[in-house]
Amino acid sequence: MKSATKEKRVTIADIARESSVSSSAVSSFLNNREYGIRLGKEAQLRILEACRRLDYRPKNDYAMRRLYPKLGDICFLINSVVPGGLHHQYYGKMLSGVVSSQDNSAQSVTYALFDREIDYEKEPDKLPPPMRNGSSTRFIAASAPNPTLVRQALKNGFPFVYLGHVLDIPGLCCILPDYAEATRMAIRYLAKLGHKRIAYITGPLGEGLYNILEMDRGFSEGIRETGLKLSQEHIYHCESHLGEYSREDLAAAADYLMALNPRPTAIFCLHDPAATVVSAHLQSRGYRIPDDVSIMGCNDEPAAATHHPGLTTIHFPLEEMGVQATKEIEKQISLGIPEGRQIIKLPVKVVERMSCGAPTNRNHENEPN
């Protein structure tokens, strides 16, 4: 009787020969320990390809998920200062897109917070648990970023997509609405209605966040493209705390703009929550929307539709961003993490409601009747 032969176990030495690197380099990479060895991306990719060709099955769960990322979860990350966390409707929509795009019932999506202030490259032991313990192998992040978190994840070979922000980090895919086109589109829409004095409530002066910078750029370009005059007194910079704008500051912005002579006939706000506060405050002061002034927001959040009057806004494709992020993650698993940064801008559109109209004679008065 022919004796059964045991299947040969794949060893570190086998992987080293197959990938043309040293055994110590393979061990360093698989165990996520440098041991004084720094591997370039090309060598890392050769190790991964060799392990997969040889069907290497490490006993370490972390190494197993690193070699075969589809075995791990997708982790959705937002920073710890987002009010309400995933209950925040802006990020909840993005997550909804990620969840809806899962085509395998065995796959799961987890959620974790990160701290904007921690240097994760210096303190990797403080990484969010799904990244630290390797239970998640694919990461999608949103909200104001921490670049050290992204660099640490990419260094460990994890596919990473950022939603809504752009970071200058090689290997990172960034998916976002076309912010500059959003403000250009808003100005074109208001100008077509006949508005010639359009005010803009934006973020703090000197704000470095990509989305605010792009929206500010789009506002200036939209004014020039429509042949209107760019007036600095019609631009109000709100101070923010942890990315939020206080009702008091937004009310002050509305009062300041409506006290100008001549005053603006339309006010565009950087997002819908700001626009609804401005609209409600002006109505409490006796102004009629849109007879005295048109109000327009951005994002198309649910509150925009239920506000009185319904808020005209720019729709951001938040759920579509989540769906696209999943596609890009899967592409990175198949083709590897790209060398350069990738930026994908999704189209935006105007959603017309009742808060905007053509200028009337009342727009030229300094106080409501």
C-alpha positions, 0 to 999 in steps of 0.5 A, spaced: 500 500 500 502 506 498 504 510 504 500 517 504 505 523 504 505 529 508 503 536 504 510 540 504 509 546 508 511 553 505 517 556 509 520 563 510 526 560 506 521 558 500 518 565 500 525 568 500 527 564 494 521 566 491 521 573 492 528 574 491 529 577 498 532 575 505 529 570 510 529 576 515 526 581 510 520 576 509 520 575 517 520 582 518 515 584 513 510 578 515 510 580 522 510 587 521 517 588 525 522 592 522 528 589 525 532 594 522 530 592 515 526 597 511 523 594 505 521 598 499 514 598 496 517 593 490 520 588 495 514 588 499 510 587 493 514 581 491 513 578 498 506 579 497 505 576 490 510 570 492 506 568 499 500 568 494 503 564 489 505 559 494 499 559 498 502 561 504 498 560 510 501 563 516 498 561 523 498 569 525 491 572 524 494 579 523 499 576 517 494 572 514 489 578 513 495 582 511 496 577 505 489 576 504 485 583 505 479 580 503 479 576 510 479 582 514 473 587 515 472 594 512 473 599 517 470 606 517 474 611 520 472 618 523 475 623 528 473 623 535 470 630 535 465 629 530 459 631 533 454 625 534 459 620 531 456 616 525 449 619 527 452 625 524 448 625 517 453 627 513 458 621 515 452 617 516 450 617 508 457 616 506 457 609 511 451 607 508 454 607 501 460 603 503 455 598 507 450 598 501 456 596 496 458 590 500 457 584 495 458 578 500 454 577 506 460 574 509 464 581 509 463 586 515 464 593 516 466 596 522 467 603 525 472 606 529 474 613 531 481 616 531 484 622 534 487 628 530 492 630 535 496 623 536 502 622 532 501 615 530 507 614 527 511 615 533 505 612 537 503 606 533 500 603 540 495 608 540 492 606 533 485 605 532 484 598 535 481 595 528 488 597 525 492 595 531 490 588 532 489 587 524 482 585 524 480 590 519 485 590 513 481 596 508 480 603 511 475 608 509 476 615 512 472 621 513 472 628 517 478 632 518 484 628 517 490 626 521 496 625 516 500 620 521 494 615 521 494 615 513 501 614 513 502 609 518 496 604 515 499 605 508 506 603 511 503 597 513 500 595 506 493 597 508 489 600 502 486 606 504 481 611 501 479 618 504 473 621 503 472 629 502 479 631 503 485 631 499 492 629 503 499 629 499 500 622 501 503 617 495 498 611 495 492 615 498 486 615 494 481 621 495 474 621 493 470 628 494 465 632 491 467 637 486 467 643 491 470 648 487 464 647 482 459 647 487 460 654 489 461 656 481 454 652 480 451 656 486 453 663 483 451 661 476 444 659 479 443 666 483 446 670 477 441 667 472 436 669 477 438 676 476 442 677 483 448 682 482 450 682 490 451 675 492 454 674 499 458 668 502 459 666 509 465 661 509 470 658 514 475 662 518 480 666 514 486 662 513 483 656 514 487 650 511 482 645 510 482 643 502 474 643 502 474 650 504 479 652 500 476 649 494 469 652 495 472 659 496 476 659 490 470 656 486 466 663 489 471 667 486 471 664 480 464 664 479 463 671 481 468 673 475 465 668 470 458 671 471 461 678 470 459 680 477 463 685 482 467 681 487 466 685 494 470 683 500 465 686 504 460 681 502 465 675 504 464 673 512 469 669 515 465 665 521 470 662 526 469 655 528 470 650 534 472 643 532 469 644 525 462 647 527 460 654 527 456 657 532 449 660 532 451 666 535 457 667 529 452 665 524 447 670 526 452 676 527 454 674 520 447 675 517 446 681 521 452 684 518 451 683 511 444 685 512 446 692 515 451 693 508 448 699 504 447 696 499 446 690 502 446 683 498 440 680 495 442 673 496 447 669 501 450 663 499 453 659 505 458 654 506 453 648 508 446 647 509 446 647 517 449 654 517 444 656 511 438 654 516 441 658 522 441 664 517 435 663 514 431 662 521 435 668 524 433 673 519 426 671 519 426 672 526 428 679 525 422 680 520 425 679 513 422 674 508 425 669 505 426 670 499 422 676 498 428 680 502 434 676 501 435 669 497 438 664 502 442 658 499 446 652 502 450 646 500 450 639 502 443 637 501 442 635 508 435 632 510 434 639 514 434 643 508 428 639 505 424 640 511 426 647 513 421 653 512 422 655 506 425 649 503 432 650 502 435 651 495 442 647 495 448 644 492 447 636 492 453 632 494 454 625 492 455 622 499 452 615 498 456 615 491 462 617 495 462 611 499 460 606 494 466 609 489 470 608 495 469 600 496 470 600 488 477 603 489 479 599 495 477 592 491 482 595 486 487 596 490 487 589 493 487 586 486 492 591 483 496 593 489 497 600 492 499 605 487 505 609 487 502 616 487 496 620 490 489 619 486 484 624 486 477 622 484 472 628 484 464 626 483 459 631 480 455 636 484 448 639 482 443 644 484 437 642 488 431 648 487 427 649 493 423 655 495 429 659 499 431 663 492 428 667 487 429 673 483 431 680 486 425 684 488 424 691 490 424 689 497 431 687 496 434 694 495 431 696 502 436 696 508 430 694 513 424 689 513 417 693 513 
